[in-house]
């Protein structure tokens, strides 16, 4: 509540503008009040100078009191007052004290709010400015005894005097205080029309009451509903304007001798007194009513503001709590569920959903959703939302969409096959959707909220949804970065493990290869041939081993097809000349078994080239194999090497490297049996091996 600082009661140079303004205003008001007087020295219906003096000292400071004193003396001189000079001086002093004393008391009590919007402020105006001021001004009424006024009429004149002062304060002070405010009362165009209608009704009724008393169409008490209307609709300013209109019309009627009660028309003093009583009662009633109404409205506004503040505080607390939760959570599914739950609570939705894009471990993108306020099966049977006209603004990231009734939206129902909500869908009338966009501009998903009633979501809900969507975008970006980091770590770990396995496998293969080369070299030396022949044999076997390695290397040493092993082994021995008859299905073999078989086929072909069918131009070799399930989730391989049309064959006198490789090494590597039959018409080598099935499809193909 604004207060006026206490200063010295002696005006200074800087008070000159205020002093002059108060002097002129009070002098004019006093002259007008005396001009309204019914009889010289008699009462005046309204003393406007009372309100001007009170407001002038209240706003300008009590140090301006000399302006009132000088103005009152000046008016007495100008109007040629019939009273003695000392009586006029006493009246001027009483007028000054009647304004100064209430102002000093009000300042001690804390001041007066110029809006008069509380019962306390209005009580200070009425009791101190009006009642106390009128009582002090009554001291000036003693000057009437110095005139020729009979003592019997002094009581009526005194009452005129006091009520005129009181009415002057009640009418003038509220309007001046209103005009003094920096935030002037400026009604809207519609309020101005309303105010004009109200004031017009007050003027019409007052004119009928006071200016046409002979007709008496309505009683004076019917003014109160219109004054109450002004007080309740427009607070203190409206009540003050209404009272001024009534005062002007009533005062005019009293001065002109027109009055609604026939018995008092000829008695001027009684007309003035009745006008003052009516104005005092009316002013007291409507001003107090306006103050009480204002105070109640202010309290209700404060209560509404407090409720809004509490709601905003709770919303901010929820947003902050949600932000902290999702910032600390790097699990994407948990983040979006928390966001959906918080959004449903903040927007007062009955149910909410969050449809969002997810990047899988292999980089593929697909859509998931979370739901709040309803079971998941309420959405699952309808599938994911399409980019319809209703959903497009959200999934395209255009902005927030809010509809009081989505079923009346022109975009609703434009897409088949449902043309609206499908049967069994959650009932949605109020609709609110906000896109969730990454810092890069990518639309990560959308928050959707619904309610079966219309008009549920307001601008506040829209702001909260947009703010939550921003937090969700940051949290999802963080969760995605975390998942990407986890995938990179996992891929790096797998790569390092694969590298370790490759190094171990390489070490193992190098050792095996060296062991094989060492064995080949040792067998070539023990053969007892001349060094050149041993070198050639050793070199041929290394080349066979190299060709097998080439085939396996082409398959990254993960295995090789039997067809490729056979082709590589017999190619150096005229396979292209048609001397080999090769037949058999595709069979996948593991690296070690493939190497052993390649070396065995090389030994058979080398032996055939030296001593068997390939040593003559007419000789032929038949190489066939079959494969079938072995009944234990594996494969049984039967491979036959058969020579024909060559020289007569006899069993060797001793077993060399080739025989030992076939009967021992190959049998061990193939987990099977190898037999060599030296038939006279041609050598026959039969190999039976058990191979592991690579997958179920291989077994099915064998069947």
C-alpha positions, 0 to 999 in steps of 0.5 A, spaced: 500 500 500 503 506 497 504 511 503 506 518 503 513 520 506 512 524 512 516 531 511 516 538 514 509 542 515 512 548 512 512 548 504 518 548 500 520 551 493 519 544 490 512 544 492 510 551 488 507 547 483 502 543 487 501 549 492 498 553 486 494 547 483 491 546 490 490 553 491 486 554 484 482 548 485 480 549 492 478 556 490 474 554 484 471 549 488 469 553 494 466 559 490 462 553 486 459 551 493 458 557 495 454 559 489 450 553 490 448 555 497 440 556 497 441 562 502 447 566 504 450 563 510 445 557 509 447 550 507 450 548 500 448 541 498 455 539 496 462 542 498 466 539 493 472 543 496 472 538 501 474 532 497 479 536 493 483 539 500 483 532 502 486 528 496 490 534 495 494 533 502 494 526 501 497 526 494 501 532 495 503 532 502 500 535 508 505 541 507 501 544 502 495 546 508 497 553 507 494 553 500 487 551 503 487 556 508 489 562 503 484 559 498 478 559 503 480 566 505 480 569 498 473 566 496 471 570 502 474 576 500 471 575 493 464 573 494 464 579 499 462 575 505 457 578 510 461 575 516 466 579 520 473 577 518 475 573 524 469 569 522 471 568 515 478 566 518 475 561 523 471 558 517 478 558 513 482 555 519 476 549 520 476 548 513 484 547 513 484 542 519 478 538 516 483 536 511 489 536 514 487 532 521 485 526 517 491 526 512 496 526 518 492 520 521 491 516 515 499 517 514 500 514 521 496 508 519 500 506 513 497 510 508 491 510 503 491 506 496 488 510 491 484 504 488 480 504 494 479 496 493 479 494 500 474 495 506 480 498 510 481 503 505 474 505 504 473 505 511 479 510 512 476 515 507 469 515 510 470 515 517 477 519 517 476 523 511 468 524 511 466 523 518 472 526 522 473 531 517 466 533 517 466 534 524 472 538 524 469 543 519 463 544 523 467 548 527 466 553 522 459 553 522 459 557 529 460 563 524 453 562 522 451 565 529 454 572 527 449 573 522 442 574 522 440 567 522 435 565 528 438 561 533 432 556 531 434 554 524 442 554 527 441 546 528 438 545 520 444 549 518 449 546 522 446 539 519 447 542 512 454 544 513 456 537 515 452 533 510 455 538 505 462 536 507 461 529 507 458 528 501 463 533 498 468 528 500 464 521 498 463 524 491 470 528 489 475 524 493 474 517 489 474 520 482 480 524 484 484 518 487 482 514 481 485 519 476 491 520 480 493 513 479 499 512 474 495 505 471 489 509 469 482 506 469 481 504 461 475 500 460 475 496 454 470 498 448 465 493 450 466 495 457 465 502 455 459 501 452 456 497 458 458 503 462 455 508 458 448 504 458 449 503 466 450 511 467 445 512 462 440 508 466 442 511 472 441 518 469 434 516 466 431 514 473 434 520 477 431 525 472 424 521 473 425 522 480 428 529 481 426 533 475 419 530 474 416 530 481 409 531 479 408 525 475 412 521 480 413 515 475 417 511 480 420 512 487 427 514 489 428 507 492 429 504 485 435 508 484 439 503 488 439 497 484 442 501 478 447 504 483 448 497 485 449 495 478 454 500 477 458 498 483 458 491 482 460 491 474 465 497 475 467 497 482 469 504 485 470 508 479 463 506 476 460 507 483 463 514 483 460 516 476 453 514 478 453 518 484 456 524 481 450 523 476 445 523 481 448 528 485 448 533 479 441 532 478 439 532 485 442 538 486 439 542 480 433 539 483 434 542 490 436 549 487 431 550 482 425 548 487 423 542 484 422 536 489 419 529 489 416 530 496 410 536 495 411 538 503 418 540 502 418 544 496 417 551 499 422 550 504 429 550 501 433 548 507 429 542 507 430 540 500 438 541 501 438 537 507 434 531 504 438 531 498 444 531 502 441 525 506 440 521 500 446 522 497 450 521 503 446 514 504 447 512 497 454 514 497 456 510 503 452 504 501 454 503 494 462 505 495 462 500 501 459 495 496 464 497 491 470 496 496 467 489 499 466 487 492 473 489 489 476 486 495 472 479 494 474 479 487 482 481 489 482 475 494 479 470 489 484 473 484 489 472 489 486 465 490 486 463 483 493 466 482 495 461 487 492 455 484 495 457 478 502 458 481 501 451 485 499 448 478 505 451 475 510 449 481 507 442 481 508 442 473 515 445 473 517 440 479 514 434 475 518 436 469 524 437 473 523 430 476 522 427 469 528 431 466 533 428 472 530 421 471 531 421 464 537 424 464 540 419 469 537 413 465 540 411 458 535 405 457 531 407 451 525 403 453 525 406 460 526 413 458 520 413 453 515 410 458 517 415 464 516 421 459 509 418 457 507 417 464 509 424 466 506 427 459 499 424 461 500 427 468 502 434 466 497 435 461 491 432 465 490 427 459 486 420 460 491 416 456 498 418 452 502 414 447 509 415 445 511 412 438 518 412 437 523 410 432 528 405 434 535 403 431 537 395 432 543 392 433 544 391 425 542 398 424 535 397 421 530 402 424 523 400 426 517 403 430 515 402 438 511 405 442 509 406 450 502 407 453 500 410 459 493 410 462 490 404 458 493 397 457 497 395 451 492 391 448 488 397 447 493 399 441 497 393 439 491 390 435 491 396 431 498 396 428 502 402 428 499 409 426 500 411 419 502 418 416 495 420 415 493 427 415 492 428 422 498 425 424 502 428 419 504 434 422 507 430 428 511 425 424 513 430 419 516 435 425 511 441 423 509 443 430 504 441 436 497 440 434 491 441 439 484 440 438 478 441 442 474 436 438 479 432 433 472 428 430 470 435 428 477 437 425 477 437 417 483 433 417 479 427 421 477 421 417 480 422 410 484 416 410 481 409 408 480 404 411 477 406 417 476 413 415 477 415 423 477 411 429 477 404 428 472 400 432 474 399 439 479 404 439 480 408 445 475 414 445 479 420 443 475 427 443 480 432 446 487 431 442 494 433 443 500 431 439 507 434 440 513 432 435 520 429 438 525 432 434 533 431 435 538 437 435 539 435 428 532 436 426 531 428 425 524 427 428 525 421 433 517 420 434 511 423 437 507 424 444 500 423 443 495 425 448 487 424 448 481 425 453 474 422 451 471 429 453 472 435 449 476 442 450 480 438 456 487 441 453 489 448 453 495 453 452 498 451 458 498 443 456 500 445 449 506 448 452 508 443 457 507 437 452 512 441 447 517 442 453 517 435 455 518 433 448 524 437 448 527 433 454 525 427 451 529 428 445 535 430 449 534 423 453 533 419 447 539 422 443 543 420 449 540 413 450 542 413 442 549 415 443 549 410 449 547 404 445 551 406 439 557 406 444 555 399 446 554 397 439 561 399 438 564 396 444 561 390 442 563 390 435 570 392 437 570 386 442 568 381 437 573 384 432 578 383 437 576 376 439 576 374 432 583 377 431 585 373 437 582 366 434 585 368 427 592 369 430 591 362 434 588 359 428 594 361 424 599 359 429 596 352 429 596 352 421 603 354 420 605 348 425 601 343 422 603 345 415 610 345 417 609 338 420 606 336 414 612 339 410 617 336 415 614 329 414 614 329 407 621 331 407 623 325 411 619 320 407 622 323 401 629 322 404 627 315 407 625 313 400 632 311 398 632 314 391 637 318 388 637 325 390 634 328 384 628 323 384 627 325 391 627 332 390 622 331 385 617 327 389 618 332 395 617 338 390 610 335 387 608 333 394 609 340 396 605 343 390 599 338 391 599 341 399 600 348 396 594 347 391 589 345 397 591 351 401 589 355 395 582 352 395 582 353 402 584 360 402 579 362 397 574 360 402 577 363 408 579 356 411 572 355 413 572 349 409 571 347 402 567 343 397 569 336 395 568 338 388 574 343 388 578 338 392 578 333 387 579 338 381 585 341 384 588 334 386 587 331 379 588 337 374 596 336 374 595 329 371 591 330 365 584 331 368 582 336 362 584 330 357 578 326 359 582 321 362 578 322 369 571 320 370 569 324 376 562 324 379 559 326 385 555 331 389 557 337 393 560 335 400 562 341 404 569 338 408 573 341 414 580 344 412 584 338 416 580 333 412 580 337 406 588 337 406 588 330 408 584 328 402 587 332 397 594 329 399 591 322 398 588 324 391 595 326 389 599 320 392 594 316 388 594 320 382 602 320 382 602 312 383 597 312 377 602 316 373 608 312 374 605 305 375 598 305 374 593 307 369 595 314 367 602 311 365 599 309 359 595 313 354 589 308 354 588 308 361 583 311 365 581 313 372 574 313 375 573 317 381 566 317 384 563 318 391 556 318 394 553 321 401 548 320 405 546 321 413 549 316 418 543 316 422 547 321 428 546 328 425 552 327 420 554 324 413 557 318 411 561 319 405 563 313 400 569 315 395 572 310 390 578 311 386 578 306 380 583 305 375 582 301 368 585 300 362 592 300 364 598 295 365 597 289 370 597 291 377 601 287 382 601 288 390 608 292 392 613 289 395 614 294 401 609 300 403 611 307 401 609 314 404 603 314 399 600 307 402 601 309 409 598 316 408 592 313 405 591 307 410 593 311 416 593 318 416 587 319 411 583 314 415 585 318 422 583 325 419 576 322 416 574 318 422 573 312 417 576 306 413 581 306 407 582 300 403 587 299 397 586 293 393 591 292 388 587 288 382 590 285 376 586 290 372 587 296 376 588 299 383 581 300 387 582 305 393 575 305 397 574 311 402 569 311 407 568 317 412 564 320 417 563 328 416 559 333 420 553 336 417 554 343 416 547 344 418 540 341 417 539 343 410 545 338 408 542 332 411 536 334 408 539 334 401 543 328 402 537 324 404 
